[in-house]
Amino acid sequence: MAKGALELATTIISRLHGQQDVGLGNILGSNVFNTLFIEALAALIQPYPVKVPDLMPSLVFGIVTTLMILPGKGGRLERWRGFVLLALYAAYLTLTLQRGGSGH
């Protein structure tokens, strides 16, 4: 099973059991780990080139996504934000595929 599918399953199961913080922590923790540990370890093993134009879509979508998951009034992530986040993912995926996969 792919890592993303495991994260999705963990998030759904935690939501069904009323443990919203587990699902959100799972996703955010995975992103922090990948960024801070995996990329750092890869650079320590073998430095690699990073082109800012190739990185920009991921940075922009990452910032917008982070802003979208900030809790609104009442400390909730409302359903409409879920739809917006899915639309953002579809746009990011489309952009990445159009650019030949260089965005991620």
N, C-alpha and C positions, 0 to 999 in steps of 0.2 A: 504494500500500500504506500502511496506517495506521502511525503511529509505533510503536504498541504491538506491531504485528506484526513490524516491523523489529527491535525490541528482543528479542522472543521468538526470532526467527530467529538473531540474533547470539548470544544466550545458548545456544541449542541447538547451534549449530555450534561454539561455543567449548567446550562440554561434550564433544562428540563428539571433539574434538581434544585433550582432556585439559587445557584451559586454563580451569579453573574461575574463576580470578580475573578473567578478561576478562568473563565473563557477569555476575558479581556487580557488578563495577565499572561495567559498562554500565547496569545498572538503578539502582544507587545514585547514580551520576554524573548520570543523567538527572533523578532526583528532586531532587538538590541544585541542579542548574542551573535547573530549573523554579521551585523555591522562591526561590532567592536572586537569580537574574538576571531571569527573566521577570516575576515578581510585582513586583520592585523597579522594573523598567523601566516596567511598566504604571502603577504608582503615580506615577512621575516624570512620565509623560505626562499622566495624568489621575487624581487621587486618587479612590478609590472606597470606598463603604461596606462594612464587614465586620461582620456580626452574629455575635457569639460563639456563640449557640445553633446557627446554621447551620454554623459551623465545627467544633463539638465532635465530630460523628461522624468527620470526617476526621482530627482530631487524635488521638482515642482509637484509631482503627484504625491510624493511622500509628505511634503509640507501641508498640502491641501487636505490630505487624508488625516494627518495629525490634528489639524484644526477642526475637521468634521467630527472627530470622536471626542472632542472636549465636551463635557456634559453641559446641557442647556439648563433652562429654568427647571428647578426641581431635581437637579442632579441626574437627569435621565438622557439616554441616547434614544431619541424618538425614532419611530418607524420610518418617517420621511427621510431621516438621515441614512438609514439602511438602504433605501432606494437610491439615494444620491451616491452613496459609496459603491453600490453595485454598478451604477452608471459610470462612475469614475474608473472603476476597474475595467469595464468594457472599453472605455476610451483609451486607457493606458495600454491594454492588450492590443487594441487595433493599431495604435500609434507605433508600438514596439514591433509588431509584425510588418507594418508598412516600411519601417526603417531597416528591415532585415534582421531584427533581433538584437540590434546594438544597444537598445535602451535598457537592457537588464542582463 
